[in-house]
């Protein structure tokens, strides 16, 4: 099996954070729930609100794609023109929902599962990552499920 470079990098990021995530209790909050203090950086509630606003109902706007996304994701999109790397899809979804946010303070990252709903009734999921210290808050990475 051949991994694409961006998947290998995301896998490495996940594997490096795994020992930290397993040893430190994570905070999981539903988007919009009261913020729990993380000690530094963005809270789970702030990340949830950001992801809800960023993805909206059908995907990020052109302005959000330019100003609220990490340079890594911008470069990944340039290399993968046939797929929208922020949505892990070829088309615009009918609707998007954001799951509970998990924050790993010691790994300085928060993430949530994003579910895209399609006209056919199908759904797809991917994971969206935000660095806790990003200023302003922005999408740092996306890992597609398939």
C-alpha positions in Angstrom: 0.0 0.0 0.0 1.4 3.4 -1.0 0.6 6.3 1.3 0.4 9.8 -0.2 2.9 12.2 1.4 0.2 14.2 3.2 -1.3 11.1 4.7 2.1 10.0 5.9 2.7 13.3 7.6 -0.7 13.3 9.2 -0.1 9.7 10.4 3.2 10.8 11.9 1.6 13.7 13.6 -1.1 11.4 15.1 1.5 8.8 16.2 3.7 11.4 17.8 0.8 12.8 19.8 -0.7 9.5 20.7 1.5 8.8 23.8 0.8 12.2 25.1 -3.0 11.9 24.4 -3.1 8.5 26.2 -1.3 9.8 29.3 -3.3 13.1 29.7 -7.0 13.3 30.2 -8.6 15.0 27.2 -11.6 17.4 27.3 -14.5 16.6 25.0 -17.2 19.1 24.6 -20.1 19.5 22.2 -19.7 22.6 20.1 -21.5 25.5 21.8 -21.1 24.0 25.3 -19.6 26.2 28.0 -15.8 26.5 27.6 -13.6 24.5 29.9 -10.3 26.1 30.7 -7.3 24.5 28.9 -4.6 26.4 30.6 -3.4 27.9 27.3 -4.7 28.5 23.9 -8.2 27.8 22.5 -10.8 25.9 24.5 -12.9 23.1 23.1 -15.9 25.4 22.9 -13.9 28.0 20.9 -12.7 25.3 18.5 -16.2 23.9 18.1 -17.6 27.4 17.4 -14.7 28.0 14.9 -15.4 24.7 13.0 -19.1 25.4 12.9 -18.5 28.8 11.4 -15.7 27.7 9.1 -17.6 24.8 7.6 -21.1 26.3 7.6 -23.7 24.2 5.8 -21.9 23.5 2.6 -18.2 24.1 3.2 -15.7 27.0 3.8 -16.0 30.2 1.8 -13.2 31.4 -0.5 -12.2 34.0 2.1 -12.0 31.4 4.9 -10.0 29.1 2.6 -7.5 31.9 2.2 -7.3 33.4 5.7 -8.4 30.7 8.2 -6.3 27.7 6.9 -2.7 26.7 7.6 -0.1 27.0 4.9 0.3 23.2 4.9 -3.4 22.8 3.9 -3.1 25.4 1.2 -0.1 23.6 -0.3 -1.8 20.3 -0.1 -4.8 21.7 -2.0 -2.4 23.0 -4.8 -1.0 19.5 -5.2 -4.5 17.7 -5.0 -6.5 19.9 -7.4 -9.0 17.1 -8.1 -10.2 16.8 -4.4 -11.2 19.5 -2.0 -8.8 18.6 0.8 -10.8 20.7 3.4 -13.9 18.5 2.7 -12.3 15.2 1.6 -14.6 15.3 -1.4 -15.1 16.1 -5.0 -18.4 18.0 -4.6 -20.2 20.3 -2.3 -22.1 18.5 0.5 -25.8 19.0 1.2 -25.1 19.7 4.9 -22.2 19.5 7.4 -22.2 18.7 11.1 -19.4 19.0 13.7 -19.0 16.4 16.4 -17.7 16.9 19.9 -14.3 18.6 20.2 -11.4 16.9 22.0 -8.5 19.0 23.3 -5.1 17.5 24.2 -3.4 20.3 26.1 0.1 18.8 26.2 -0.1 18.1 22.4 -1.3 21.6 21.8 -4.1 20.4 19.5 -7.8 20.1 19.4 -9.9 18.1 16.9 -13.4 17.1 16.0 -15.1 14.7 13.6 -16.7 16.5 10.7 -19.6 14.7 9.0 -20.6 15.6 5.4 -24.2 14.7 4.3 -24.9 14.1 0.6 -28.0 14.3 -1.5 -27.9 10.6 -2.0 -28.4 10.1 1.8 -24.8 9.0 2.2 -22.5 10.5 4.8 -18.7 10.7 5.1 -16.5 11.7 8.0 -13.1 13.2 8.4 -11.1 14.8 11.3 -10.4 18.5 11.5 -7.4 19.7 13.6 -6.8 23.1 15.2 -3.6 24.1 17.0 -4.4 25.5 20.4 -1.9 28.3 20.0 -2.9 29.4 16.5 -3.5 33.2 16.4 -5.9 33.8 14.9 -7.6 30.5 15.2 -7.3 28.5 11.9 -7.7 25.0 10.6 -4.3 23.3 10.8 -4.9 19.8 9.3 -7.6 17.5 7.9 -7.4 13.7 7.9 -9.7 12.0 5.5 -11.3 8.7 6.8 -10.9 6.8 3.5 
